[in-house]
Amino acid sequence: MSHRTRGKALARSVAALLTVTLAVAACGGGDEAGNGEPADPIAGRPTPTDQAPDSEVKIAMIGFANNPYWVSVKSGADYANRVLGDKKGKVDWIVAGDNIDVQTVSSAIRAADAQGYKGVGFFIAGEGNCADIKTLSAKGIKMGAYNTLFDCVGTSGGTINYAQEQYKAGQTAAQEMIKAAGDKAGKVGIIVSQFTAPGSEQRRQGFVDGLKGSKLTPVNQGVEAKDSASNTFSAAQNFLQSSPDLVGIYATAGGPFGAAQAVAAANKQDTVKVIGFDITTENIEAIKNGSMYGVIGQDAFGQGYNTAIELFNAAVTGDQPAEVKQEAVAPFVTKDNLAEHDPSTLPLGTPGAS
């Protein structure tokens, strides 16, 4: 089979895998691991208040479903629902739509308000969503943002902003790429979600700045893949074909295993190192088979779980957490330390395993 034919077949398999994964992520209700049964709080994470609410406290967790990252976030929200079930708490996972932008997120927030939720956690698409935080907080609704850190969450009255420090994570990725390349000079391809996505852009900029002064240089400022594994596969193929001195591919957002598949299809896994984000089943498998060098976690499970628990606590007690802005743990995971972070071998919700 030629490289081109094999590449097309792998692209189809990547797209099929992503479709199945996201079908699971888009489903509502309790998580499959516990079938909605009550669960104990997870050690090392926020603990629900012992104060009993007068009536049911409903928390909306707003997300999307365009890449495997959402499976982990939803799993965290679902587990929080199980933990809060006997405390008159309920957490609903809501898929906002197809486009991740400020207006789409804002519309989902307003819809949750209309449905009577006491707390709303959401993927923050930009500073524009802080206007919604200010408006709803003034009405007594507890607001929480995840995925990207913004100062305006706290100044607008938000309860929690739980996320990886994205620029710093990009710098870490650059340092690890330099180590992986050794003393070799070469080019690195950059694949982003979209340039208007703040978290992805912070990761991209941190990486570009982190490469300065090294022997590695970006092929260009990056190409968009819209969090699609199949688009990431195609973008990686283009880098492999157009840059003979390519030594690495850096994917800032969803679907980095698509780049790993492209590198494997070209038999370049020994010379082209792929670094991406999220400790997902797909990415862990790519690390195990050698097509991906490493990933940076962002506690995607905690983005669902921690945010929901903190919102419930604030809604019941009226008290805010000690800090609104909370930085998520962000380990760099390779074959060498995989045993410490592999979600398939650790208890669900273990910090550092998503």
Order of alpha helices (4+ residues) and beta strands (2+ residues): alpha-beta-alpha-beta-alpha-beta-alpha-beta-alpha-beta-alpha-beta-alpha-beta-beta-alpha-beta-alpha-beta-alpha-beta-alpha-beta-beta
